[in-house]
């Protein structure tokens, strides 16, 4: 029997009616002769609601307690789906991440998966049961604490389980029809990309495309796991297949992603703390589910300057922690109201004309600009973000070939 891993996001299970629809779809898959492992998110906005309650009580809730709290939503969804499948006569079992054997490091809020045991999953599959795993969570074998994998981590749970159990298919059902060339809310001409490489999907996700957890495509590439992003509304509609690598040399633009609400921080540091400070920034942001963008260490006489972009919501806490750790440091500039734009594809370093085309379409007061072989990135004032994305998309994706 083919083994299929399916992930259903928060919108897919946002109400009891939605859960019943998912149960019917799962039941159809079982009757078609498939063995199914389901990873499931919390219902609708439940995770956000839980986080909001915590922050009403404490502006900086203990990260261990946040994991205890926020992992509850997925367990609720998993058990409700099992209950719904029971009414359809489909044997199933719901498991927490720890019951599934998802072992992680000790990082609360953005843990990395170290290993998946999966013994109970294999046993339940052998017993002809649908296995429903609460996504977004695992357990540290060192601390024996519940950990979470970062927002959107149910994607990561699905891909990791597919890799560990050598599934025949991995399907991620979301509130979109697939991966688009850019955000359809910004560009009406945005179109679905039917096939995309793991590397391109990783770059898009790290640079603002919220359609996928950023670490999922990287993990899929590592273990050679193709996966599909499909619509949770039109469950049988073709979506986007993520697999393989680019096979041609000529430059290709594949998609545009962006991030809003960014802040640039410039912090003076002593020469001896410059590289250590950069490492601190990377680690601190990882602990808070993010990564720095356009991060630079510059020498200015006997002093150094660390310049980096991050989510505005994190900038104040980061600056406070950084200057507390490196007491001789001080913030010399904080510029909010910024946004980043990333054009993802391949072949850019051997195509100066591609870089030139992009540079001519971005505002003259651009904050930063960089180009690698697979990404051209820029930072602009947020007031220019939407119009710049639209202009780039029209030039690169909407003109007749």
NORQUI-V209804 format. One record per run of one state. SS is the DSSP state (hx for helix, st for strand, lp for the rest). FROM is the first residue (numbers start at 0). LEN is the number of residues. If there is no record, write none. Layout:
ss from len
SS FROM LEN
SS FROM LEN
This chain:
ss from len
lp 0 2
st 2 6
lp 8 7
hx 15 16
lp 31 3
st 34 6
lp 40 5
hx 45 12
lp 57 5
hx 62 8
lp 70 1
hx 71 16
lp 87 4
st 91 4
lp 95 1
hx 96 4
lp 100 1
st 101 3
lp 104 8
st 112 4
lp 116 2
hx 118 8
lp 126 3
st 129 5
lp 134 2
st 136 4
lp 140 5
st 145 3
lp 148 4
hx 152 12
lp 164 4
st 168 6
lp 174 4
st 178 2
lp 180 11
st 191 2
lp 193 1
st 194 2
lp 196 1
hx 197 9
lp 206 7
hx 213 9
lp 222 4
st 226 5
lp 231 8
st 239 3
lp 242 9
st 251 19
hx 270 17
lp 287 5
st 292 8
lp 300 2
st 302 9
hx 311 14
lp 325 4
st 329 17
lp 346 1
hx 347 3
lp 350 1
hx 351 8
lp 359 8
st 367 4
lp 371 3
st 374 7
hx 381 16
lp 397 4
